[in-house]
Amino acid sequence: MAENSNSSSSNPRTRPVPKEKLVKVFDSERESEALVVSGLLESAGIDSDVTSTDAAQDMFPGVGGSVILVREDQAEEARRIIEEYRRSDETTDIDISEEPPPVN
């Protein structure tokens, strides 16, 4: 009897493991931005790994940041989600110059 080692019903998805093919879908100089994007991907059901790319600051000041890696089979969907988020963020227009309407 063959045993199925890829039983997804008993094992919930976990962070990508080193043996899996991972691809970079996002990078940022700010770790906080990378963490927000990672949360966005997680909320869409895409597992990701945020990796620091900091360089030795005494040799390369200002060089570094964070990259987000996802499984190769989820990369296209992750890029689509990130692009949609960027587009919606750019189109958000909040006018703070007007006074709020009076409350009756």
Backbone bond lengths (Angstrom), bond angles and torsions (degrees), N, CA, C in turn:
res aa  C-N    CA-C-N  psi(-1)  N-CA   C-N-CA  omega(-1)  CA-C   N-CA-C  phi
1 M - - - 1.432 - - 1.523 108.26 -
2 A 1.334 116.68 127.33 1.458 121.55 -178.19 1.518 109.96 -78.61
3 E 1.304 116.55 138.82 1.456 121.99 179.25 1.514 109.08 -102.88
4 N 1.296 117.40 131.44 1.453 122.00 -179.16 1.522 109.14 -91.72
5 S 1.331 116.38 109.51 1.461 120.50 -178.27 1.521 111.93 -83.73
6 N 1.331 117.81 -7.65 1.459 121.26 -178.99 1.515 111.69 -104.54
7 S 1.297 117.92 35.10 1.455 121.80 -178.51 1.519 109.68 -69.40
8 S 1.340 116.76 105.02 1.455 120.36 -178.30 1.511 111.88 -81.46
9 S 1.335 118.28 -15.72 1.457 119.13 -179.23 1.520 112.20 -72.06
10 S 1.329 117.84 -29.13 1.458 119.67 -179.69 1.524 112.71 -97.98
11 N 1.324 118.33 -17.16 1.457 121.87 -179.04 1.524 109.99 -119.12
12 P 1.331 117.83 111.08 1.456 119.02 177.07 1.524 109.54 -66.96
13 R 1.316 116.95 159.05 1.466 121.42 -179.32 1.515 109.71 -64.76
14 T 1.293 114.83 143.27 1.452 120.98 179.34 1.510 108.97 -125.80
15 R 1.328 115.45 177.71 1.468 119.69 177.25 1.519 109.65 -57.71
16 P 1.334 116.56 150.80 1.457 118.85 176.78 1.526 110.85 -56.62
17 V 1.312 116.39 146.93 1.457 121.26 178.38 1.522 109.20 -106.75
18 P 1.334 117.74 156.06 1.462 121.05 -175.04 1.526 115.19 -56.39
19 K 1.330 118.44 -25.86 1.458 120.13 -178.07 1.524 112.34 -75.79
20 E 1.324 116.95 -15.54 1.452 120.41 179.38 1.522 110.52 -83.56
21 K 1.324 115.87 151.12 1.462 120.58 176.21 1.519 107.92 -76.64
22 L 1.336 116.91 116.96 1.454 122.45 179.65 1.518 109.43 -111.81
23 V 1.317 115.84 146.92 1.455 120.74 178.53 1.526 109.86 -130.05
24 K 1.320 115.13 150.83 1.461 121.19 179.77 1.529 108.57 -81.46
25 V 1.334 115.83 129.07 1.462 120.08 178.11 1.525 112.16 -117.70
26 F 1.334 117.22 -10.82 1.462 120.27 -177.22 1.514 109.21 -160.44
27 D 1.336 116.03 144.92 1.466 120.07 170.70 1.520 108.77 -143.22
28 S 1.300 115.18 153.53 1.457 121.11 -178.29 1.521 109.29 -154.70
29 E 1.314 115.15 150.09 1.458 119.60 174.18 1.521 110.87 -75.91
30 R 1.347 116.55 -20.21 1.471 121.14 -178.21 1.518 110.46 -105.80
31 E 1.324 115.15 123.75 1.456 120.27 179.34 1.528 110.96 -62.33
32 S 1.328 117.28 -36.59 1.462 120.66 -178.72 1.524 111.26 -60.56
33 E 1.321 117.41 -39.62 1.468 120.98 178.44 1.527 110.35 -65.80
34 A 1.317 116.75 -41.61 1.460 120.75 179.02 1.532 110.50 -63.78
35 L 1.315 117.80 -37.44 1.461 120.97 179.17 1.532 111.56 -68.35
36 V 1.329 117.14 -36.04 1.464 120.57 176.61 1.529 109.70 -64.74
37 V 1.325 117.22 -45.25 1.464 121.14 179.66 1.524 110.31 -65.19
38 S 1.321 117.20 -39.14 1.461 120.72 177.43 1.532 110.30 -60.53
39 G 1.327 117.12 -41.76 1.459 121.42 177.11 1.517 112.03 -64.36
40 L 1.317 116.53 -37.85 1.456 121.43 176.93 1.526 110.31 -61.69
41 L 1.329 116.36 -45.03 1.463 120.42 179.01 1.527 110.82 -65.58
42 E 1.320 116.46 -42.03 1.467 120.38 179.75 1.530 110.61 -60.95
43 S 1.337 116.79 -40.30 1.465 119.75 179.97 1.529 111.44 -66.62
44 A 1.334 117.20 -20.76 1.464 121.61 176.96 1.529 111.43 -92.99
45 G 1.343 117.25 3.76 1.459 120.89 178.08 1.517 114.59 85.10
46 I 1.327 116.93 18.03 1.464 120.92 179.87 1.523 108.56 -106.55
47 D 1.323 115.92 119.65 1.462 121.43 177.71 1.522 109.42 -74.16
48 S 1.320 116.40 139.64 1.461 119.77 -179.88 1.515 110.13 -142.58
49 D 1.315 114.62 165.44 1.455 121.83 177.33 1.522 107.45 -131.61
50 V 1.331 117.11 121.59 1.462 122.00 177.08 1.518 107.54 -92.82
51 T 1.318 115.69 122.87 1.459 121.46 -176.65 1.521 109.83 -121.18
52 S 1.308 116.11 133.58 1.454 121.74 178.60 1.518 109.95 -78.57
53 T 1.323 115.48 139.68 1.465 120.47 177.51 1.522 110.72 -116.67
54 D 1.330 116.34 27.10 1.462 120.53 -177.51 1.523 111.06 -61.28
55 A 1.315 113.72 136.02 1.460 120.83 176.60 1.531 108.21 -103.40
56 A 1.296 115.53 163.83 1.465 120.22 177.84 1.528 108.61 -60.20
57 Q 1.345 116.67 114.47 1.455 121.06 -173.29 1.532 113.25 -67.06
58 D 1.329 118.36 -23.55 1.455 119.10 177.55 1.531 111.09 -74.43
59 M 1.332 117.12 -23.44 1.471 120.67 179.16 1.529 112.07 -99.29
60 F 1.340 116.60 -36.87 1.459 121.30 -176.40 1.524 110.16 -132.93
61 P 1.330 118.25 72.07 1.461 119.57 -177.05 1.527 111.71 -61.41
62 G 1.331 115.29 136.65 1.454 120.78 177.80 1.514 115.20 80.98
63 V 1.332 117.49 -1.25 1.457 120.99 -179.51 1.520 108.51 -94.84
64 G 1.309 115.43 133.98 1.461 118.80 178.51 1.508 111.03 142.66
65 G 1.300 115.64 -169.92 1.452 121.46 -178.69 1.508 109.35 145.44
66 S 1.327 115.04 -153.87 1.458 121.28 -179.09 1.520 109.64 -135.58
67 V 1.319 115.62 148.28 1.463 121.50 174.54 1.525 107.82 -124.25
68 I 1.320 115.29 151.55 1.456 121.10 176.07 1.516 108.05 -112.24
69 L 1.329 114.70 126.40 1.454 122.37 178.44 1.523 109.06 -111.45
70 V 1.345 115.52 140.76 1.466 121.13 175.80 1.517 108.61 -134.18
71 R 1.328 116.05 165.34 1.459 120.17 175.54 1.524 109.15 -59.87
72 E 1.315 115.35 144.47 1.460 120.50 -177.34 1.531 111.86 -55.52
73 D 1.331 117.27 -39.11 1.459 119.94 -177.64 1.529 113.24 -73.93
74 Q 1.339 118.28 -8.69 1.457 122.00 177.78 1.526 112.32 -109.17
75 A 1.323 117.56 -0.78 1.465 121.40 -173.18 1.530 112.87 -63.58
76 E 1.313 117.56 -44.69 1.463 119.84 -177.99 1.526 110.91 -62.26
77 E 1.317 117.29 -44.91 1.463 121.82 178.64 1.527 110.42 -63.89
78 A 1.326 117.59 -40.99 1.469 121.31 179.10 1.528 110.53 -62.32
79 R 1.316 117.60 -44.56 1.474 120.75 178.91 1.523 111.26 -63.22
80 R 1.334 117.10 -37.92 1.467 121.31 179.12 1.530 109.98 -64.13
81 I 1.324 116.82 -44.52 1.466 121.51 179.96 1.529 110.54 -63.38
82 I 1.331 116.76 -43.38 1.466 120.99 179.35 1.521 110.20 -63.40
83 E 1.319 117.61 -42.95 1.467 121.41 -179.70 1.533 111.11 -65.37
84 E 1.331 117.84 -41.91 1.463 120.82 176.88 1.519 110.86 -61.11
85 Y 1.331 116.47 -41.47 1.461 120.73 178.61 1.529 110.69 -63.35
86 R 1.318 117.10 -43.27 1.470 120.72 179.28 1.527 110.52 -62.44
87 R 1.339 116.37 -43.56 1.465 119.82 179.98 1.522 111.12 -64.06
88 S 1.319 118.25 -43.36 1.464 120.78 -179.01 1.522 110.43 -67.45
89 D 1.323 117.46 -34.19 1.459 121.47 179.11 1.525 110.64 -67.71
90 E 1.340 117.50 -37.75 1.461 121.93 -179.84 1.522 111.58 -70.62
91 T 1.320 117.63 -32.04 1.459 120.62 -176.32 1.519 113.12 -87.86
92 T 1.313 117.37 -7.78 1.456 119.96 177.61 1.515 108.92 -71.67
93 D 1.320 115.61 121.10 1.457 120.61 -177.50 1.526 108.24 -124.39
94 I 1.296 115.59 111.76 1.454 120.73 -179.76 1.521 107.84 -110.86
95 D 1.319 115.64 121.89 1.459 120.94 179.70 1.521 108.41 -97.66
96 I 1.321 116.19 107.55 1.466 119.76 -178.70 1.526 111.18 -97.72
97 S 1.333 117.47 5.38 1.459 119.74 -178.48 1.524 112.14 -81.16
98 E 1.329 117.17 -23.30 1.464 119.71 -178.27 1.523 110.69 -84.49
99 E 1.311 115.53 148.51 1.447 120.37 175.40 1.512 109.09 -79.41
100 P 1.322 117.99 147.64 1.464 119.39 179.35 1.539 109.77 -66.12
101 P 1.346 116.18 153.78 1.468 118.39 178.93 1.527 110.48 -63.75
102 P 1.332 116.55 149.37 1.473 119.24 -179.02 1.530 110.55 -66.85
103 V 1.314 115.16 148.42 1.464 121.54 179.01 1.530 106.65 -97.28
104 N 1.316 116.65 129.31 1.471 120.82 -179.11 1.487 111.97 -87.63
